[in-house]
């Protein structure tokens, strides 16, 4: 069972005091890897006996962990706290099945009180190695490889993706609409599309490719490069001409020292995929010129 499923199963049974302690853990992540019983009593302003009782329950639900130095919040604990925030803000009222599970995030279907469809993305960057993450991700902190570190990295990634989506919101690019960020997760509008990698046939592949290249160019015009673009983070709708570019936490500014290399890599990844699967016959150099000229 995933940490989100654990959190979803217990979140409705957690009481006010449980959330008070989870809030203390979440609020203290930046400055405390672990919290002692004394700190938890002090910060929560709950009676010591209440704290003891609630800590035992949170441990049994696998939301926190106890070690020789104190208590640490786990992924499921942060998930539960984030879901509580989303519910209190009336962003979602329920969470359902996973839509997509990847190396660095889990995306779940969700609904509102009005039965509007939503998607909730939980960052899981700690699944890849520490060395690879710190090498590839500008938001990966240079600290030891542990749960506490990765929780901070995931919160940072969620912040950065929301920032990028906000900057691109009114540019004309088809991207997810970020509705609210809670810690390491983002609630977004639900996109009814499939990953490009899973599309076997396209009626007009050259037109779809051209639309994607246009979106890359518009982002570049707005000083943003995706920097991790591939067939895995492009969604295609029922009308194949409807495409969305997703997964923006690793995006960089056009003044990044490796900006041109990253842009060329993005364009190359997409063009080579279209040539390989759909025989688009596109030359990478020509596609790159089109992207740059579209600005």
Secondary structure, DSSP 4 states (H G I P E B T S, - for coil): --HHHHHHHHHTT--HHHHHHHHHHHHTTTT-SSB-HHHHHHHHT--HHHHHHHHHHHHHTTSEEEETTEEEE-HHHHHHHHHHHHHHTTS-SEEEEEEEE-SSEEEEEEE-TT--EEEEEEE-GGGS-HHHHHHH-TT--SS-SSHHHHHHHHHHHHHHHHHHHHHHTTSS-----EEEEETTEEEEEPP--EEGGG----TTHHHHHHHHHHHHHHHHHTTEE-SS-SGGGEEE-SSTT-EEE---TT-EETTSTTHHHHHHHHHHHHHHHHHHHH-----HHHHHHHHHHT-
